[in-house]
Amino acid sequence: MTVLLPRAGGGTYAYAPRTEPLSLAAGGPLTSRTVFSAAHVVADPYADTSPGSPAAVDWDATLAFRRHLWSHGLGVAEAMDTAQRGMGLDWPVAAELIKRSAAEAAAVGGKIACGVGTDQLAAGPSNSLDEVRAAYETQLAVVEDAGAQAILMASRALAATARGPEDYLHIYGQLLCQATEPVILHWLGPMFDPALEGYWGSSDLDAATETFLEVIAAHPDKVDGIKVSLLDAGREVALRRRLPDGMRCYTGDDFHYPELIAGDEHGFSHALLGIFDPLGPLAAQAVRTLDTGDAQRFRELLDPTVALSRHLFAPPTRFYKTGVVLLAWLAGHQSHFSMVGGLQSARSLPHLARAYELADGLGLFPDPALAEARIKALLTVYGVDQ
């Protein structure tokens, strides 16, 4: 059997899907690296929503996907940008997601960390620094009350309001003093969210790095680690070498994660990655080989996945969530391809078709026949007759 897939410039080509998936068994916790998958949310396809209305989430399917990740030994990074924070998922629903996922993690013994931001505020310079701080504090309290570790996310409101590095030092200093447990600091680059341009007080990344490190140096006991999402492997390596002893660097680089996790003679990165949503079982198996000291086999397993990741995270990078949800549908983790905010329309049909081809080639679909039937149905809706 073949699938007719669309070419970007027009026309179609025949693709022969795999008939057998990879064998990827569930397993216990990973030991050599701390690994979080930033997980997507499953929309409720029956909700009568419209653009700008509150997100409608299928809670059963959303929590089932998190149990899937935990069953493979991965941690869940909840309510992050992969869950469409600021792109369809509003704060009231994000708060509910945090509470439900944290309770589920406690019930099954899963590791969880949750995003703390300021998205209850309107983005723009109309907010005061006190309002930004108060918004962060509200979300921090929700995460800590739920029993989860906090990830201090980059704030659009702070980026719009701050006058320079001193404002970042002030806000983050106050938040870290209040945190009851060590947090993960998140540096999300503008390729993921253009509103974060100039974060840490400068568009010069060298200057921004110095401010970021100054925040850490002032409160080393309150920082478990940092998540760096700049898609610049060299900058991440240089930054992690300057961290205090024992502080983790969680790579958020969806282009260079195999080499960054494998590390070098000076150290390595842990992981907090959106690409580990579709790659969860395979990523877990790769890290288990690393747990045994077999770095070569780790790279053999993970290196071939980079082409898929680079495709999903291609510019405009912030729309990578569409490909992530497509693959979850094709893999049978949810019954439909719809997203909160209607974001399923954010990528072209050739882009989605190529994502299917790359994922199928890796053996990511537990039931290749189901994935084939579903991609054919999607293509038919778009007018590509099979």
N, C-alpha and C positions, 0 to 999 in steps of 0.2 A: 504494500500500500504506500502511496505517496500523498503528500500535502502540497497543494499549489500555494506558494507564498509570494506576496507582492514584492516587486523591486522598487527601490526608492524612486527611480527615474521612470517608472511605468513598466507594465508587463508583469509576468509571473515566472516562477521557476519551480521545478519539482524537487521536493525534499523528501527523503525516505527516513521516517522516524526510527528510533531505536525500538526494539521489541522487549528489552530487558532493562530494568533500572539497576543502579548500583545497589549493593547489599550494604545497608547502613543501619546497624543495630543501635538501639538505645543503650545508655550506659550511665555510670555514676559521675560524680564531680570530676572536673579536670584539675590537675595538680600543678603543672609547671607554669601555667598562665591563668590569670583571671580573665574570663571571656564573657562579655555581655553581647547579646543580640538586641539591637534596638528594634522593637516589634511594631508592626502595623496594626491598625484597628480594622475590624470588619464592619462595614456599614450595614444598616438595616435596609434591604432593598425594597421593602414594602412600605416604608415610612413615606408619608405624603409631605415631602420637604420641597423647598424652593431655594434659589440662591440667596445666601445670607441668613437663612434660618438656622437654628441650633442643630448641631450634628445629631444624627440618629444612629446609634450603635447597636449592632447585634451582639449583646453581651455574652451569650452562650458560645458563639463561634469565636469571639475575640479571646475569651478565657481559655477555650479549648486549644487555640494556637499557642498560647503561653505554656500550657501544660505540655504540648509537643516539644517546645524548646527546652523546658526543664527536664523532660525525660531523656534528653541527650546530654545532660550535664552542663548546659549553658545557663548563664544568668540572663535575666530579662532587664533591659533598660527601658523603663516604661514612660509613656507620655513625653517622648522626645520628638524631634522633627520627623522621624519615620512614622510616628503616629499622627502626623499632619497637624502638629501644634502650629498655630498661626496660618494654617492652610486648610481650614475646614473644621478643625477640632477646637472649640471654644473652651475657656477655662472651666465653666461649670461642669461640662462633660468630661474634661480632662481630670478634674478633681474626683469625679465619680469613678473614672477609669483607674486612678491611683488607688483609691480605697478598695475597689473590687480586686484588682490585681495583687495588692499587698496581702489581702486576706487569703486569696488563693495561694500565694507563695507560702504563707505561713502554714496552710493546710497540707501542702505537698512537700514542704521542705525545700522550696526553690529560692535561689538567690535573686534579689530584686533591688534595683536602684531607680529612682524616679526623678523626672525633670521638674525643677523649680524655676519659674520664670516670672514675667510681669505681664502676661498676655491678657489679663483682665483690664489693662489700661489701653486706651487708644494710642496707636503709634503716632509719634509726632512730638514737637518741642513744647507742647502745651503743658506737659507734666512737669511738676517740680521734682527735685531730687528726693525730697521727703516722700512724695507720692510713689516714686519708683521703689524706694526702700520699703515702704509699707506694703506694696504689692508683693515684693519678694518675700517679706516676712509672713504674709498671709499664706502663700504657697508653701513656704518652708514648714510652717506649722502643720499643714495638711499632710505633707509627706512624713514628717517625724511622728505625728500622731498615728499614722497608719502603720508605723513600725518599719518603714523602708529607709534605705540610705538616700541622701539627697544628692542630686546633681545640679549644681548652680549653672543654669543655662545662660547663654548670652541674651541680652535684653534689647529689643528694638527700641523700647522707650528710653532706656539708659543711653543707647547710642545717639538718639535724637536730642537728649537733654544735656548730657555731659559736656562741659566746656573744655575739658582736657584730662590728662592722666590723673590729676589730683582727685577728680570726682569719682573715678573708678576705684582709686585707692580708698577713698572715704566710704563708698557704698559697700564694697566687698569686705572692707575691714569690719564694718558694723555687722554684716551678715555672718561672717566667720566667728566673730565673738559670740554671737547668739546661738550658733549651731551646737546642738548637744552632742553630736557625733561627727567625726571627720567626713567631709564631703568630697565630691569630685567636682573640680572646676572645669567648665566646658568652654573651649575657644572654637567657635564656629565661624568659618570664613565666609566672605561675601558671595562666594560661588554657590553656597547653600542658601544664603539669604542676603540679597543685595542691601537690605536695610541695616546690615551689620558692618558696612564699610566703615573703616576707621576705628574699629573697636579697640579698647584699651587706650584710646585717646590719640591715635595716630594711624594714618594710612601707610606709614613707613613700618614694615613688619619688624625691622630690627628695634625700632623705638618701642613698638607695641610689646615686643617680647620682654624688654627690660621692665616695663610696667607690670606685666603679667608675673614675672619672677619676683618683683618687689612685693606684690600681694602675697605670694606664697611665702617669701622669706619672713614676712611680718607675722604669719600665723601658721608655722609648719605643723603644729600639733592638730590643727583643724582641717588639714588637707590630706585626704587619703591618696589622691592622685589627680592627674589632669587628663582631660580628653582633648586631643588636638585634631581638628578637622580642617586642615589647610591644603590638603592634596599636594604636599611638598615634603617628600621623604627626608631630604637633607636637612631641612629646617627642623623637622620633628626629632631627628637623631641628635642634632646639636642641642635642642632644648632639653631632651631627656637626660643628656649628659650633665646638665647644669642643675638638675633637681637634687634636693637634699637626699641623703642616703635613706633608703627604704620607701621613698615616695614613688608611686606607680605612674607610668605614662601609659594611658590607654589610647592606642591608635584609633583615630577615626578616619584614617586615610583609605578610602575605598579603591584607590589605584595601586597602592604599594604595600598592602597589608601582609603578604607572605614574608617579604624580606624584613619588615619592621618587627613582626612577631618572632621570627626566627632569631633576629638580633645579630650582634657581632661580639667581638672580644670585650667590648666595654659595657654591654648590657642589651636589653631587649624591651619591646613594648608589649603590654597586655592589649586587650582589644575591647572596644565598644563600637560596634559597626552595624550600619544599616544593611550591608550586603549579607551579614550573617542571619538575616531573616530568611531569605530563600536558600541560603547555603548551610543553615543550621546543622543538620545531621552530618554533612560532609566536613564542615569546619570542625565539628567536635571530634570526628574520627581523625582528622589531621592533627589536632592538638594532642590527642591521646598518643599518637606516634611520637610526638615531641616529648610527651611525658616520659617515654622510655629512653630518650636521648637520641632518637633517630631523626636528626634534622633533615637529612637528605630525603627520606620518605615523606616527611612533612611537606617539603617543597614540591615533591612529585605529586602529592595529592592536591595542594592548594594553588600552585602556580597556574594550572590550566583554567582555573575559575576567574582569573583576572580579566580575560577578554569579556566575559559576561558582565562583570562588575563595571568595567570601563564603559560598556555599552549602556547599562542602566543609568549610570551617573554622568553620561555625556551632557554637555551644555544644552539647554539650561538645567544645571545640575539639580536644582531644587525640585524638579519634577520626577526624580528617580522613584518616588513612591508609587507612581503609576505602574511601572514595570514590576516592582515588588509585589503589588497586589495581583497583577496579572498572573504571576508565577504561583502565588498562593492558590488562586482559583484553578489553574491548570494542574496543580499538584493535589487537588482534592481537599484542601484545608478549609475551603468555603464553597458555597453553592452557587456563587454568582461573581461577576466582574463589575461591581459598582463600588464607588468610594464616596466618603463624606465630601460634601462640596462639589460633587460631580467631577472629581479630578480624574476619573477614568478617561476623560476626553483630552487630557493634557499631553499625550504623546500620539504620534502618527501611527497609522496601521503598519507601514513598513518597519517602524521601530519596534512595535509589539511583536511582529512576526519574527524579526531577528532575535528578540529576547527568547521567544519560544525555541527557535532553532538552537541557539547557544546552550540553553538550559537542558534541552533534550539531549544534545550531544554529550553533556556531562553526566547524564543519567540521573538527573535530579528528580524526575517525576516517578513517584512510587508505582503509579499505574500509567504506563506510556499510552495505552489505548484510550484511557479517559482523557489524557492531555490532548491526544490527537483529535478526538471527537470534539472537545471543547474549542480548540483553536479553529477547527473547521467551521464550527457553528459561528464563531466570531467573524471569521473571514466572510462567510456567506451573508451575514448581516450587512457587511460593508460592500457587498457586491462582487466578491471574489468567489465565483462558483467553483465547487469542487467536483 
